[in-house]
């Protein structure tokens, strides 16, 4: 369990630029909390890309983002599908930090919800080079900047100039970054290519939303020999009953059980917002997590999504680490 805002504002690195990719954006939260945390860390070049539809909803409701356009830029992204990544990239002359996960830049995504993030760090004073995730994410940012204003493009250019190590030979550590979206291969095809076998023995899914006809779940069925187990939060999930009945017994549904320690469980309105795909292969399992729900737009090439694929772990290790055992038994 960790505090995302703490990870952004107190990493002990010399950082100058921040680039955030998010679906939902809570401007007052960013303006009053995230911006200040980044400022304390020395980050003055702040850039945010968010989904246009969510931005329009938020901008109409907010009145307390006085520093927008002054101390940070916000670029809404329009596309036929959702702009749905959750990426937090911090860059400095010799160091960098990258968080990739499921949490939007909102109170829910950064404070209240049950979310999953992956952490990538780089320090030029250490022998290892930057993880391949850093240049991959910055390439996506540069692609997005082509749709942004001249001011934002200058911010992105400055971010690269202040982090020359982005051009260093990247290294791998077994973790892979996959990017789905318009003009890119289907995300599910990319995920399947990373699995040790064509079909998993079993599949566990955590998803906070689905497409209406549950076609995303239908696409996942052939990847597992056993019935997939899907963990959802009944009070918050929106699914079409007829589509669920058509799936019948081919999917096992389980209610989410909050893994937060009971003695610290003060959040009464927690939402299960993590997106996890756990493929079991004999004595090992492969975990995929990030922004993509078990929906057809997310697993295809409609939405812009970013996920992390972990190297195979011992069977049961990820379930234990994430506290999913109670949900699977519920």
N, C-alpha and C positions, 0 to 999 in steps of 0.2 A: 504494500500500500504506500503510495507516495502522493505528494502535493504537486500538481502540475505547475501551478504558478510559482511555487518555491523552486522547482527545477529550472524555470525560465529566468528567475530573477536572482538566484543565489548559487550559481554554479562555480564561482571562483575563477572564471575565465575572463580574459580581456576580450570583450565582444563589442562590436560597433553597429552591426546591422541585424535586423530581425525581419523575416519574411514568413507570414502566416497564410496558409491556405485553409479555408473553412467554408462549410456549407452555411451554417447559421452564425450570425454575428450579433452579439449584444453590445451595441455601441457604448452605452453608459458603463457597462462592466469593463470594456476595453479601455475607455477613456479614464475611468476612475481607479482601476486596479491593475490591469495588465500593463498599460502604458507606463504607469509609475514603477511597477516591478522591473520592467525592462530598462527604464531610465536609471534606476538604482544600480543596475548591472553595467551601466555605461553605454547602453544601446540607444543611439540617437537617430539612426536611419531606420525608420519603422515603416514596413509595407504590409498591407493586408489585401488579399484577394478573397472574395466571397461570392456566393450564389446571388444572382440578380434578384430573383423572386423574394428570397429571404431578406435581402437588403432593402427592398422597397417596403416590405412589411415593417421592418425595424425602423427605418428612417421616418416613417409616418407616425410612429408611436413615441419616439424619443425626443427629449428636449435637453438632455444633459451631457452631450458629447461636444463640449466647447473646443476641444483641441483637434478635432477631426479636420484634416486639410492644413493644419498648422504644424503639429508635431508628428503626425503620421498621415499616410495616404490610405484610402480605401478604394479599391477597384472592383466593382461588381462585374461578374462574368455571366454573359448570356450564352446559352447553348440549348439545343433541343432537349437534352436530358439535364439532370441536375449536376451542378458543379459541387461535388460531394466529398472532396478530400479533407483530411484533418491533419495538417502538417505544420510543425513549428520549427523553423530553421533559424539558428543564431550563428552569426559569422563574425570573426575577428581576424586580426593580422596573422596569428599563429594558432588559433584555436577555433573550434566549432562545436555546436551541439544541435542535434536533430531529434525531434520527437515525432513519431508517426503513430497514429492510433485512431480512436473512434470518437474522441471528444471535440465538439465544436467550441468555438470561442464564445461560450455562453455560461451562465451560472450553472446550468445543468451539466454541460460538458466538462467544465473545469473544476467544479466544486461538489455538486450534489450527486451526480449519476454514478452508476457502476460502469466504468470505462476501462479500456485496455490500451496501453501505449507501449511502444518500443523505443528504447533510448540508444542513440549513436553519438559517441563523443570522438573528438579529434584533438590531439595536442602535438604540435610540431616538435616539442622537446622530447617526445617519446619516439622510439624507433619505428613504429608502425605508421604507414601512410593513412590517408583518409579513406574511410569505407566507401564503397562504390555508391552507397545511398546518397552521399553528399553531391557528387557531380550529377547523379540522376535527377535529384530533386531540383538542383539549380538549373538544369536543362529545361525542366518543366516550367520553372519560374520564368526563364527567358522566353519560352514559347508563349506564356500568358502575357508577358510584357508587350508583345507585339500588338495586343488589343488594348493596351493601356495608354495613358496620356504621356506626353513628352517628359513631364516631371517624374512620373513613375519609372519610365525607362532610364532616366538619369539616376534615380535611386538604385535601380538594379545594377546599372553599370558601376556605380560607386561601390556597391556591395561586393562585386567581383574584384574590383581593383584593391579593395581593402582586405581581401582574402585570397592572395595569390596561390595559396596551397590547393585551391580548388582544381588547379591545372596539374597537380602532382599525380603520378601514377596511382590509381586507386587500388585498394586491397579488398579481399573478401574474408569473411570469417564464418561462412556457412549460411548467414542470413541473406535473404534476397528481397529486393524491393520490386514490386510489380505495379505498373501504372496502366489503368484502363481508361478508355474514353474514346471520343470521336477520332477516327483515323488510326486507331490502335487496335491490335488483335483483341478478340474477346477475352475478358479477364479470366473467365473460367477455363478457357483453353490454356492461358498462361499458367494458371494454378495447377492444372492437371499435368502439365509438362514438368513441374517441379516435384511431383510425387514419385516415390520409389517404385510403385506398381501402378498399372493402369486402373485397377479397381482396389479400393480399400476394403479391409475386412469389415470395418464399421465407420460410422461418421456421426459426430456430435456437432450440432450447430447452435450458436447463439445469434439471434437476429432481433432487431427492434422494429423492423417493418418488412413488408412483403408487397409484391405487385398484386393487383386485385385478383387475378386468376391463379396466383401462386405458381406462375410458370418458372420462377427461379428455383423453387423446390423441385419441380419436375425435372429441371436440367441437372440437379444434383443427384437424383435417384440413381442414374446409371453408374455413378462413381463409387457406390458402396454395395457390397454383397449383402450386408444386413440392412434392416430398416433404419434409416437415419433417425436420430433422436434430436428433436428441435426444442431448445429451451426458450420460452417466451414469458412475457409478463402479462397475464390475462387481463389485468385492469387497464392496460395501456395499449395492447396490441390491437390493430384493426385488420381483420381478415374477412374475406367473403365466405359465409357459411356454406354456400353451395359449392364453391371451389374446394373447400376443405373436405366436404363429403365425397367429392369426386376422387380425391386422393385416397380416401378410405383408410385402411389400416397400413398403407405403405409408408407412413410416417408416424413416429411415436412422439407425442407432444408432452412436454414437461413444464411445470410452472417454475419460474425463477425464484431461488431462495438467496437472499442477500448474504454474501460471504463476509461482509464487514464484521469485525469482532463485536459481539453483543454488548460488551461493556463500553464500547465507543459508538454504538449505533444510535446517534441522536437525530439522524436524518430520517424523517417520517415519509418524505415524498420522493425517495430514491427511485430512479428508473433504471432498468436494465437496458443500457444503450450500447453495450459492447457488441462487436461483430466478430465472431470467432467460428472457424471451421477446423475441426479436429479430426484428421484422417488416421485411423488405426491400421497398422500393417504388421501383423504378427506380434512381435515383442516391442515394436517401436510405434511412435505416433508422430505425425507431422502437423504442426499448428500453423494456421494462416489467420491473421487478424489485421484489422485496419478499419477503413471507412465503409467497406462494401457489405451491405445487407444481403440476405438470401432472396434477392429480387432479380427479375429478368433484366431491368435496365442496369443494375449494378454489376451483374455477372456477365453481361454482354459488352457492348462498346457504346452504350448510350450515355451513361453517366461518366463523369471524370471521377475515378476512384484511385486510392493508393493503399496497398496492403503490404504486409511483411510476411514472408514465409520463413519459419524457423527451421533449422536443421533437425533431423529426426531425433526425438528424445525417447527415453524408456517409457514403455506403456504405463499410463497412469500418472506420469510426472506432471504433465500440464494441467490435468484435472485437479490434482492436489495443489499445485502452485496457485491456480486461479480460484480455488475454493468452489469448484463446480460439483463436488460430490453430493452435496445436499440437494442441489437442483435435480441431479440425475436420479436421486432416490425419491423425490417428491411425488 
